[in-house]
Amino acid sequence: MTKLLSTTFRSLKPHSQNPKSPTTNLPISSQSPSKSNPNWSVYLILSTNPPIKTYVGVTNNFSRRLKQHNGEQNGGAKATQAGRPWICACIVRGFESKSEGKHVYLQHQFAHTSTL
């Protein structure tokens, strides 16, 4: 059974963009990373091919990073090769440093891998 992601995840709006180019409507930051600007983000992306997978990461340039995950630029995690193309589900911005963002990222990872 195939459902639109916007049906499953209410925060996603239906769109008519080409599925081979999922990054066309992303906001692009014109600011360069600096120590005085909280520019680090933790992001959650979803695969668009069944089975739906999720991936959480930390970056200071989400547009570039999503292109890397989708194979449009060099880089990206090996874990995201199989789920291409990926779309953004959530971005939490405003971290002062990569380590601050990574702290939130690690809390997510441990929440899904720990056993009682």
ChimeraX attribute file (.defattr): number of C-alpha atoms within 10 A of each C-alpha:
attribute: neighborCount
match mode: 1-to-1
recipient: residues
	/A:1	3
	/A:2	5
	/A:3	7
	/A:4	12
	/A:5	18
	/A:6	12
	/A:7	11
	/A:8	9
	/A:9	10
	/A:10	9
	/A:11	11
	/A:12	15
	/A:13	11
	/A:14	11
	/A:15	10
	/A:16	6
	/A:17	11
	/A:18	9
	/A:19	12
	/A:20	11
	/A:21	14
	/A:22	17
	/A:23	20
	/A:24	11
	/A:25	10
	/A:26	12
	/A:27	9
	/A:28	11
	/A:29	12
	/A:30	6
	/A:31	9
	/A:32	9
	/A:33	14
	/A:34	12
	/A:35	8
	/A:36	8
	/A:37	13
	/A:38	15
	/A:39	21
	/A:40	24
	/A:41	24
	/A:42	23
	/A:43	21
	/A:44	17
	/A:45	20
	/A:46	20
	/A:47	22
	/A:48	18
	/A:49	12
	/A:50	9
	/A:51	8
	/A:52	11
	/A:53	15
	/A:54	16
	/A:55	18
	/A:56	16
	/A:57	20
	/A:58	24
	/A:59	20
	/A:60	22
	/A:61	16
	/A:62	22
	/A:63	17
	/A:64	18
	/A:65	21
	/A:66	24
	/A:67	19
	/A:68	17
	/A:69	25
	/A:70	26
	/A:71	17
	/A:72	15
	/A:73	12
	/A:74	11
	/A:75	14
	/A:76	17
	/A:77	13
	/A:78	8
	/A:79	9
	/A:80	20
	/A:81	15
	/A:82	13
	/A:83	19
	/A:84	16
	/A:85	23
	/A:86	29
	/A:87	22
	/A:88	19
	/A:89	17
	/A:90	14
	/A:91	15
	/A:92	13
	/A:93	17
	/A:94	15
	/A:95	20
	/A:96	16
	/A:97	19
	/A:98	16
	/A:99	12
	/A:100	15
	/A:101	23
	/A:102	18
	/A:103	13
	/A:104	16
	/A:105	18
	/A:106	13
	/A:107	10
	/A:108	13
	/A:109	14
	/A:110	10
	/A:111	9
	/A:112	9
	/A:113	7
	/A:114	7
	/A:115	6
	/A:116	2
